[in-house]
Amino acid sequence: MVQRQAMSLFEFHQRFPTQKECIEHLFKLRWPDGFICPRCNSQKYGFHSGRFLYQCKDCRYQTSLTTGSIMHKTKTPLMVWFWTIFLIACDKRGHSALSISKEFKISYWVAWTLLQKIRRAMAEQDSQYKLQGIVELDDAYFGSKDTGKKRGRGTTKSKVLAAVSTDEEKEQARFAKMKVVKELDADTVNKFVVENIEPGSRIQTDDLDIFNSLADLGVKHEEYPIVSGEKPLPWVHTIISNAKAFCLGTYHRFGRKHLQSYLDEYCYRFNRRFWEDQLFDRLLSACINCENASYAEITQ
């Protein structure tokens, strides 16, 4: 599949040079056929510029462009939201809260909150789809580089299950899912498979005991013994390696608490890598359609 090139920084700036263009674009996304009152479906409205509200002239219901989205009641300018969404969508290296705060002259915690809400929208969008066909599945351990610490199973690093669907020839990876888990056991693996992989798929794993009961879930299980020098699961290992490089390269040191949101970000971009020209608009739409979360919810 041919990749379509993403917008450049210059092109994005030309498209959204001021707050005005951001407002107009958000209006078109929310009401592509013109304003429609969410309460009575009337198309007649007035605009309160001071409070930035649209009021229905029939039932007098008030709404805003950001109602029902992660930007609801935001005090951060839409331009900052748009730029942050663009950078997170289109730059595969990602951006830390520190880099966003410096770039847009906002506080670290405002930048961090924006990023966490955007990642929440990414996760919600990807949760609507399941992997199917040939699916490679494996476990992994994520954490900062600590010299002299124990490695592999038994380590204190975060445990992760990773799966990636491939084509029949296994020449190309299609879509990926990654989940931070408390334990790596059969029950956890089975739950991950039920939630993320379509019945009837061919799941390929190594010969760990935690994968032994997969055939009971309505999928075909193909087991490959771990043999030195052989790579029967090339794509899932590549995804794991690249995700680790992304997390370490962008966030340097990270713990289990927010690792899932970083993996959600990585998988979201990976799953849309062939539609780079649509990345910004797709993520903006996801942000509009994702309910807002409180600070307590995104920090838990």
Backbone hydrogen bonds in HBPLUS format (Angstrom, degrees):
<---DONOR---> <-ACCEPTOR-->    atom                        ^
c    i                          cat <-CA-CA->   ^        H-A-AA   ^      H-
h    n   atom  resd res      DA  || num        DHA   H-A  angle D-A-AA Bond
n    s   type  num  typ     dist DA aas  dist angle  dist       angle   num
A0012-PHE N   A0008-SER O   2.94 MM   4  6.18 157.5  1.99 151.2 157.5     1
A0013-HIS N   A0009-LEU O   2.96 MM   4  6.18 158.6  2.01 147.6 153.2     2
A0014-GLN N   A0010-PHE O   2.97 MM   4  6.23 150.8  2.06 145.7 154.0     3
A0015-ARG N   A0011-GLU O   3.03 MM   4  6.24 146.3  2.15 141.9 150.7     4
A0016-PHE N   A0012-PHE O   2.92 MM   4  6.15 151.2  2.00 151.8 159.5     5
A0023-ILE N   A0019-GLN O   2.97 MM   4  6.28 157.1  2.02 155.9 161.7     6
A0024-GLU N   A0020-LYS O   3.01 MM   4  6.28 163.9  2.03 152.4 156.6     7
A0025-HIS N   A0021-GLU O   2.99 MM   4  6.09 157.0  2.05 142.5 148.6     8
A0026-LEU N   A0022-CYS O   2.97 MM   4  6.13 158.5  2.02 147.1 153.1     9
A0027-PHE N   A0023-ILE O   2.94 MM   4  6.14 152.7  2.01 148.5 156.1    10
A0028-LYS N   A0024-GLU O   3.12 MM   4  6.39 157.5  2.17 145.0 150.0    11
A0029-LEU N   A0025-HIS O   3.03 MM   4  6.30 151.2  2.11 146.4 154.4    12
A0030-ARG N   A0026-LEU O   2.93 MM   4  6.10 157.2  1.99 147.5 153.6    13
A0031-TRP N   A0027-PHE O   2.77 MM   4  5.81 162.8  1.80 152.9 158.5    14
A0034-GLY N   A0031-TRP O   2.96 MM   3  5.04 158.6  2.01 120.0 119.0    15
A0037-CYS N   A0042-SER O   2.81 MM   5  5.19 163.7  1.84 150.3 156.0    16
A0041-ASN N   A0037-CYS O   2.88 MM   4  4.48 142.7  2.02 128.8 134.6    17
A0057-LYS N   A0044-LYS O   3.03 MM  13  5.47 165.7  2.06 122.6 125.8    18
A0046-GLY N   A0055-GLN O   2.79 MM   9  5.15 152.2  1.86 143.8 153.0    19
A0055-GLN N   A0046-GLY O   2.80 MM   9  5.15 165.3  1.82 147.8 152.8    20
A0048-HIS N   A0053-LEU O   2.77 MM   5  5.10 170.8  1.78 160.7 163.4    21
A0052-PHE N   A0048-HIS O   2.66 MM   4  5.45 114.9  2.08 143.5 163.3    22
A0053-LEU N   A0048-HIS O   3.11 MM   5  5.10 149.1  2.21 131.9 138.2    23
A0054-TYR N   A0063-THR O   2.72 MM   9  5.34 175.1  1.73 171.8 172.2    24
A0063-THR N   A0054-TYR O   2.89 MM   9  5.34 157.2  1.94 149.2 156.6    25
A0056-CYS N   A0061-TYR O   2.88 MM   5  5.29 166.0  1.90 153.0 154.5    26
A0060-ARG N   A0056-CYS O   2.92 MM   4  4.58 125.4  2.22 116.1 128.6    27
A0067-THR N   A0064-SER O   3.40 MM   3  5.33 164.1  2.43 100.7 105.3    28
A0069-SER N   A0066-THR O   3.08 MM   3  5.43 145.0  2.21 142.0 136.9    29
A0072-HIS N   A0069-SER O   3.17 MM   3  5.40 164.6  2.20 114.2 115.0    30
A0070-ILE N   A0287-CYS O   3.22 MM 217  5.82 166.9  2.24 156.5 159.5    31
A0074-THR N   A0071-MET O   3.04 MM   3  5.31 148.5  2.14 140.0 133.5    32
A0080-VAL N   A0077-PRO O   3.02 MM   3  5.46 127.9  2.31 108.0 120.0    33
A0081-TRP N   A0077-PRO O   3.24 MM   4  6.68 157.5  2.29 148.4 154.8    34
A0082-PHE N   A0078-LEU O   2.76 MM   4  6.01 167.8  1.77 159.2 161.9    35
A0083-TRP N   A0079-MET O   2.94 MM   4  6.08 166.2  1.96 147.2 151.0    36
A0084-THR N   A0080-VAL O   2.94 MM   4  6.02 160.8  1.98 146.7 152.4    37
A0085-ILE N   A0081-TRP O   2.87 MM   4  6.06 166.6  1.89 157.2 160.9    38
A0086-PHE N   A0082-PHE O   2.89 MM   4  6.07 157.4  1.94 148.5 155.3    39
A0087-LEU N   A0083-TRP O   2.93 MM   4  6.15 165.6  1.95 152.7 155.7    40
A0088-ILE N   A0084-THR O   2.96 MM   4  6.12 165.9  1.98 154.0 157.9    41
A0089-ALA N   A0085-ILE O   2.90 MM   4  5.91 152.5  1.98 144.7 152.7    42
A0090-CYS N   A0086-PHE O   2.96 MM   4  5.95 161.1  1.99 152.8 157.2    43
A0091-ASP N   A0087-LEU O   3.07 MM   4  5.58 148.1  2.18 140.6 145.1    44
A0094-GLY N   A0091-ASP O   2.88 MM   3  5.54 158.9  1.93 120.3 127.0    45
A0100-ILE N   A0096-SER O   3.10 MM   4  6.40 159.9  2.14 151.4 156.9    46
A0101-SER N   A0097-ALA O   2.88 MM   4  5.99 158.9  1.92 148.0 153.9    47
A0102-LYS N   A0098-LEU O   3.09 MM   4  6.27 154.4  2.16 145.1 151.4    48
A0103-GLU N   A0099-SER O   2.97 MM   4  6.05 155.9  2.02 143.5 150.7    49
A0104-PHE N   A0100-ILE O   3.08 MM   4  6.16 159.5  2.12 152.9 155.9    50
A0105-LYS N   A0101-SER O   2.98 MM   4  5.48 110.4  2.48 132.2 143.6    51
A0106-ILE N   A0101-SER O   3.14 MM   5  4.81 146.8  2.26 127.7 136.4    52
A0111-ALA N   A0107-SER O   3.06 MM   4  6.33 166.3  2.08 154.0 157.6    53
A0112-TRP N   A0108-TYR O   2.81 MM   4  6.04 158.4  1.86 150.3 157.1    54
A0113-THR N   A0109-TRP O   2.94 MM   4  5.99 156.3  2.00 139.3 145.5    55
A0114-LEU N   A0110-VAL O   2.97 MM   4  6.22 161.4  2.01 151.7 156.3    56
A0115-LEU N   A0111-ALA O   3.04 MM   4  6.28 166.7  2.06 153.0 156.0    57
A0116-GLN N   A0112-TRP O   2.96 MM   4  6.17 161.1  1.99 150.1 155.3    58
A0117-LYS N   A0113-THR O   3.01 MM   4  6.17 157.6  2.06 150.3 155.9    59
A0118-ILE N   A0114-LEU O   2.97 MM   4  6.22 155.7  2.03 150.3 157.4    60
A0119-ARG N   A0115-LEU O   2.90 MM   4  6.13 161.0  1.93 152.3 157.4    61
A0120-ARG N   A0116-GLN O   2.97 MM   4  6.14 142.4  2.11 136.9 147.4    62
A0121-ALA N   A0117-LYS O   3.08 MM   4  6.43 148.7  2.18 143.0 150.3    63
A0122-MET N   A0118-ILE O   2.98 MM   4  6.35 150.3  2.07 146.0 154.8    64
A0123-ALA N   A0119-ARG O   2.91 MM   4  6.17 161.5  1.94 150.8 154.6    65
A0124-GLU N   A0120-ARG O   2.98 MM   4  6.20 160.1  2.02 147.7 153.0    66
A0125-GLN N   A0121-ALA O   3.04 MM   4  6.18 155.1  2.10 145.0 151.2    67
A0126-ASP N   A0122-MET O   3.06 MM   4  6.34 164.5  2.09 153.5 157.1    68
A0127-SER N   A0123-ALA O   2.94 MM   4  6.05 137.5  2.13 144.3 156.1    69
A0128-GLN N   A0125-GLN O   3.32 MM   3  5.80 162.9  2.35 110.2 115.2    70
A0129-TYR N   A0126-ASP O   3.20 MM   3  5.77 170.5  2.21 117.8 120.5    71
A0131-LEU N   A0196-ASN O   2.81 MM  65  6.15 163.6  1.84 157.1 151.5    72
A0198-GLU N   A0131-LEU O   2.76 MM  67  6.01 170.9  1.77 176.9 174.5    73
A0202-ARG N   A0133-GLY O   2.81 MM  69  5.89 156.1  1.86 138.2 146.5    74
A0166-THR N   A0134-ILE O   2.92 MM  32  5.63 151.4  2.01 151.4 158.2    75
A0135-VAL N   A0202-ARG O   2.78 MM  67  5.99 168.4  1.79 160.7 159.8    76
A0204-GLN N   A0135-VAL O   2.77 MM  69  6.07 162.2  1.80 152.8 158.1    77
A0136-GLU N   A0164-VAL O   2.89 MM  28  5.38 159.2  1.93 158.6 152.8    78
A0164-VAL N   A0136-GLU O   2.96 MM  28  5.38 149.6  2.06 145.6 155.2    79
A0137-LEU N   A0204-GLN O   2.91 MM  67  6.05 161.4  1.94 168.0 165.9    80
A0138-ASP N   A0162-ALA O   2.96 MM  24  5.53 160.1  2.01 159.7 165.3    81
A0162-ALA N   A0138-ASP O   2.90 MM  24  5.53 173.4  1.90 171.5 171.9    82
A0140-ALA N   A0160-VAL O   2.81 MM  20  5.09 140.3  1.96 151.8 155.4    83
A0160-VAL N   A0140-ALA O   2.91 MM  20  5.09 154.8  1.97 150.6 147.8    84
A0142-PHE N   A0158-SER O   2.85 MM  16  5.06 158.7  1.89 144.7 150.5    85
A0158-SER N   A0142-PHE O   2.79 MM  16  5.06 138.8  1.96 171.2 158.8    86
A0155-THR N   A0152-GLY O   3.06 MM   3  5.75 151.0  2.15 142.9 144.6    87
A0181-VAL N   A0159-LYS O   2.92 MM  22  5.58 164.0  1.95 140.4 145.6    88
A0161-LEU N   A0179-LYS O   2.88 MM  18  5.26 161.0  1.92 149.3 153.9    89
A0179-LYS N   A0161-LEU O   2.88 MM  18  5.26 156.8  1.93 152.0 159.3    90
A0163-ALA N   A0177-LYS O   2.89 MM  14  5.31 159.0  1.94 160.7 162.9    91
A0177-LYS N   A0163-ALA O   2.87 MM  14  5.31 154.9  1.94 154.7 157.7    92
A0165-SER N   A0175-PHE O   2.86 MM  10  5.43 156.1  1.91 156.5 163.5    93
A0174-ARG N   A0165-SER O   2.69 MM   9  5.35 164.3  1.72 158.9 153.2    94
A0167-ASP N   A0172-GLN O   3.20 MM   5  5.94 146.2  2.32 158.4 167.9    95
A0170-LYS N   A0167-ASP O   2.98 MM   3  5.05 150.3  2.07 104.8 114.4    96
A0189-VAL N   A0185-ASP O   3.03 MM   4  6.29 164.1  2.05 157.1 161.9    97
A0190-ASN N   A0186-ALA O   2.88 MM   4  6.03 165.6  1.90 153.4 157.5    98
A0191-LYS N   A0187-ASP O   3.03 MM   4  6.20 157.1  2.08 145.1 151.0    99
A0192-PHE N   A0188-THR O   3.03 MM   4  6.24 157.9  2.08 147.8 153.8   100
A0193-VAL N   A0189-VAL O   2.96 MM   4  6.24 159.0  2.00 154.1 159.6   101
A0194-VAL N   A0190-ASN O   3.00 MM   4  6.22 166.0  2.02 152.3 155.5   102
A0195-GLU N   A0191-LYS O   3.07 MM   4  6.20 157.6  2.12 148.1 153.9   103
A0196-ASN N   A0192-PHE O   2.98 MM   4  5.97 136.9  2.17 144.4 155.4   104
A0197-ILE N   A0193-VAL O   2.86 MM   4  5.18 149.2  1.96 149.6 148.9   105
A0201-SER N   A0198-GLU O   3.34 MM   3  5.99 149.7  2.43 137.6 138.1   106
A0200-GLY N   A0218-GLY O   2.78 MM  18  5.90 146.7  1.89 139.8 151.2   107
A0220-LYS N   A0201-SER O   2.91 MM  19  6.19 160.3  1.95 158.5 163.4   108
A0203-ILE N   A0220-LYS O   2.75 MM  17  6.06 151.7  1.83 164.5 174.3   109
A0222-GLU N   A0203-ILE O   2.82 MM  19  6.06 170.4  1.82 159.7 161.3   110
A0205-THR N   A0222-GLU O   3.04 MM  17  6.47 155.8  2.10 159.6 166.4   111
A0224-TYR N   A0205-THR O   2.81 MM  19  6.08 151.0  1.90 146.6 156.5   112
A0211-PHE N   A0208-LEU O   3.22 MM   3  5.98 167.4  2.24 119.6 123.4   113
A0212-ASN N   A0209-ASP O   3.04 MM   3  5.29 170.5  2.05 118.9 121.0   114
A0214-LEU N   A0211-PHE O   3.41 MM   3  5.84 165.8  2.43 121.6 120.8   115
A0216-ASP N   A0213-SER O   3.15 MM   3  5.67 153.5  2.23 112.2 119.7   116
A0217-LEU N   A0214-LEU O   2.93 MM   3  5.54 167.6  1.95 124.1 127.4   117
A0230-GLU N   A0227-VAL O   3.14 MM   3  5.73 164.6  2.17 134.9 139.3   118
A0237-HIS N   A0233-LEU O   3.44 MM   4  6.49 158.2  2.49 148.5 154.5   119
A0238-THR N   A0234-PRO O   3.04 MM   4  6.19 145.8  2.16 139.2 148.7   120
A0239-ILE N   A0235-TRP O   2.89 MM   4  6.14 161.2  1.93 152.9 157.5   121
A0240-ILE N   A0236-VAL O   3.00 MM   4  6.15 161.2  2.03 143.9 148.9   122
A0241-SER N   A0237-HIS O   2.99 MM   4  6.11 163.5  2.02 143.9 148.6   123
A0242-ASN N   A0238-THR O   2.89 MM   4  6.07 164.6  1.91 153.6 157.7   124
A0243-ALA N   A0239-ILE O   2.87 MM   4  5.99 153.9  1.94 147.9 155.4   125
A0244-LYS N   A0240-ILE O   2.99 MM   4  6.19 155.2  2.05 149.0 155.3   126
A0245-ALA N   A0241-SER O   3.05 MM   4  6.30 158.4  2.10 146.0 152.0   127
A0246-PHE N   A0242-ASN O   2.92 MM   4  6.12 152.7  1.99 144.5 151.9   128
A0247-CYS N   A0243-ALA O   2.97 MM   4  6.20 167.9  1.98 151.1 153.5   129
A0248-LEU N   A0244-LYS O   2.94 MM   4  6.09 171.9  1.95 156.3 158.8   130
A0249-GLY N   A0245-ALA O   2.83 MM   4  5.69 152.2  1.90 140.2 149.1   131
A0250-THR N   A0246-PHE O   2.96 MM   4  5.93 152.5  2.04 148.5 154.2   132
A0251-TYR N   A0247-CYS O   2.87 MM   4  5.49 153.5  1.93 139.7 148.5   133
A0252-HIS N   A0248-LEU O   3.03 MM   4  4.33 132.7  2.26 106.7 115.5   134
A0253-ARG N   A0251-TYR O   2.57 MM   2  5.72 121.1  1.90 122.4 107.0   135
A0259-LEU N   A0256-ARG O   3.34 MM   3  5.12 148.8  2.44  96.7 105.7   136
A0262-TYR N   A0258-HIS O   3.40 MM   4  6.80 150.2  2.50 146.6 154.6   137
A0262-TYR N   A0259-LEU O   3.04 MM   3  5.16 120.8  2.40  99.8 114.8   138
A0263-LEU N   A0259-LEU O   2.97 MM   4  6.29 156.5  2.02 157.1 164.1   139
A0264-ASP N   A0260-GLN O   2.83 MM   4  6.07 150.1  1.92 148.5 157.5   140
A0265-GLU N   A0261-SER O   3.08 MM   4  6.27 153.0  2.16 139.0 145.3   141
A0266-TYR N   A0262-TYR O   3.02 MM   4  6.31 160.7  2.05 145.8 150.9   142
A0267-CYS N   A0263-LEU O   2.91 MM   4  6.08 172.1  1.92 154.0 155.8   143
A0268-TYR N   A0264-ASP O   2.94 MM   4  6.01 157.2  1.99 146.2 152.9   144
A0269-ARG N   A0265-GLU O   3.23 MM   4  6.47 168.5  2.24 153.1 154.4   145
A0270-PHE N   A0266-TYR O   2.99 MM   4  6.19 164.7  2.02 152.0 157.1   146
A0271-ASN N   A0267-CYS O   2.84 MM   4  5.90 162.2  1.87 153.4 157.3   147
A0272-ARG N   A0269-ARG O   3.10 MM   3  5.28 151.6  2.19 104.2 113.0   148
A0273-ARG N   A0270-PHE O   3.32 MM   3  5.20 162.9  2.35 112.6 110.1   149
A0275-TRP N   A0272-ARG O   3.06 MM   3  5.50 164.4  2.09 116.1 120.6   150
A0278-GLN N   A0275-TRP O   2.92 MM   3  5.50 157.0  1.97 117.5 125.1   151
A0279-LEU N   A0276-GLU O   3.33 MM   3  5.13 164.0  2.36 100.4 105.2   152
A0282-ARG N   A0278-GLN O   2.88 MM   4  5.94 162.2  1.92 162.7 168.4   153
A0283-LEU N   A0279-LEU O   3.01 MM   4  6.11 162.1  2.04 148.3 153.1   154
A0284-LEU N   A0280-PHE O   2.83 MM   4  6.01 161.0  1.87 156.8 162.8   155
A0285-SER N   A0281-ASP O   2.99 MM   4  6.09 157.8  2.04 142.2 148.1   156
A0286-ALA N   A0282-ARG O   2.98 MM   4  6.25 151.2  2.07 141.4 149.7   157
A0287-CYS N   A0283-LEU O   2.89 MM   4  6.16 151.5  1.98 148.1 155.5   158
A0288-ILE N   A0284-LEU O   2.96 MM   4  6.25 147.6  2.07 146.4 155.3   159
A0289-ASN N   A0285-SER O   3.03 MM   4  6.23 148.1  2.14 145.8 153.8   160
A0297-GLU N   A0294-SER O   3.10 MM   3  5.16 120.6  2.47  95.3 109.7   161
A0298-ILE N   A0294-SER O   3.19 MM   4  6.57 153.3  2.27 151.9 158.0   162
A0299-THR N   A0295-TYR O   3.13 MM   4  6.22 122.2  2.48 140.3 154.0   163
